[in-house]
């Protein structure tokens, strides 16, 4: 008893000293956040035996579902509202009481919209599988009876054709359960001005709408900067993981005269088009014993499910013809990293990285996809024998730390392709493609070099030792200049998919090893799979628009717990 | 770390935990005893353990502290030199920024990770040291109940070595609104205005416009 009292006094004295230290030092807030300054308190309490992890949700096992029972839903392109009077739109606000605030659209006069689309975020119903109950989800588009189209809309856009997308938030204001009925829809990888980017801190509530101006403008007006496969999702600060898990996901495909969605056009790339160009949107979920999608609200490291969905369905089938297809693969997470191969180990061609066409196709038999990454592949089902082939995930991933690195054999089949009859194929054999999209020339003048260290900080997540504050600008980048950014994994064995908004980058090296021509990462990218202990050096240039953008981990659970920084593009000196 | 090594560490951590309970737990907790978790909420997330406050009042975690309430909670221990001083300082600032809501329609709880040492008297001293205002409860329970609570609330590190180390405990503040089932978390050493903005998302109708 005596011993304990002495202990108490010591503890209390130290608490008092700690407090005095903080006050005496008169440190700024940002200094205080830096842990090291507070760690000088002498001997701390001896390691004690707080015991093992046995989180309840980690043990949840989804009900059994019958594989290959339902067809793969194919996202259909959203049609514009052609009766809308485009002259009613302007750079500024529309002056309507239900419009959310935003800055005026930049470059409006140069990129006046030629089409107007409307999407409505709303609670609708969806069936992930016929063995599970139809249940409410949140999404962007539905039928008139309010049943959802999952992973829709798909927006088909074209360079040279600016559009406005009016995004109305009609999520249930009195919602109960995970998710928050605020929204800020981010168009991932788009070269959009900050006010149309869907910044995490620019959210608006139910009952309001916002007009997003998508210029569909080439960065620097360089055709080699054309983007291809983009996606959009809710990005509400602190709640991105929950809202995306509820279903707020869609895709956006950008065409130009070369990547023209017409495989017969001899002036184009002649990639499989129309019904043979199919987005495959992967999600990771777990369902409770009632068959309802379950979100662990008490996870800080990541959400790892046991059912993977493809375009919203668990283990669907896809009746394909024996010819080439362009499959656009997107991993929406929230936290699972994927590695794909076909069950018959057939080769395919990777033609893009993060949705941007590569200099030329690369033949391979497996592909890695971290959260938010996209790849387009060309698969020739004419080369497959038998009646079916499966797309497999072979990467073991157990918790939010990241994949274990173990390749599973055979892995989990995610999608079954039923091989149908041979069909006419107007697309070109990728082996015969010498050149797809060239890479833009990089500046030789580098205005600034920065380092971003991504770290775990007592269960939360930091960038350069700092926790996200929407009002603190962590980097000011001068418009029209290039910089070198070093992304470093702060350690602890964690993997992070790191994403920066707006500008793509070029990976120059990983751990000092240069990325060379012919490598799949010799490409324009917007997500980095940052392995444990890794340092990745990238080149990035800031063009066309000014404003605020985030840089964050796309394990959205990490992101929601502060693994985000803010960079601003400024028409002034960098700092 | 290999699986074998992990298993080994998990085993030793469990042994240590039991030892600590044997040493210090009994006297402090004799009034309430150590209760096996009873499911509090319909989903079974919140264990209905009994906690004792700095005022020596007993509360059931779910029934008395969570059910139907808007809450903010974290874990602390008064002897913590690394994480808690700044976290508590931040939360004191947040309490001030909440202008008297704490204890009325918003409830703040800090649960000790060292229940043997953080007696009600020690917790009162800690609160005084930091200038904690009324309405914010500091709580302890038996070590094993706290351990259960900690795990259920996700204040865990997947690396068992780190998880077993008090010095590297989770510095996160959890906030939620049980009535509507909305829960979020943010680092407890974030800037107070960011913590406040995060916490205010548990009001059923957050700001209609940003």
Interface residues (C-beta under 8 A of the other chain):
Chain A: X1 X4 X7 X8 X10 X11 X12 X14 X15 X16 X18 X19 X21 X22 X29 X32 X33 X35 X38 X39 X41 X42 X44 X45 X47 X48 X49 X50 X51 X52 X53 X54 X55 X56 X100 X101 X173 X174 X175 X176 X177 X178 X179 X180 X182 X184 X201 X202 X203 X204 X205 X206 X207 X208 X237 X238 X239 X296 X297 X298 X299 X300 X301 X399 X400 X401 X457 X458 X459 X460 X461 X462 X467 X468 X469 X470 X471 X472 X492 X493 X560 X561 X562
Chain B: X1 X10 X13 X14 X15 X16 X17 X18 X19 X20 X24 X27 X44 X45 X77 X78 X79 X80 X81 X82 X83 X84 X85 X86 X89 X113 X114 X116 X117 X119 X122 X125 X126 X129 X130 X147 X150 X151 X152 X153 X154 X155 X156 X157 X158 X159 X160 X162 X163 X164 X165 X166 X167 X168 X169 X170 X171 X172 X174 X176 X179 X180 X181 X182 X183 X184 X185 X186 X187 X188 X189 X190 X191 X193 X194 X197 X198 X201 X204 X205 X206 X207 X208 X209 X210
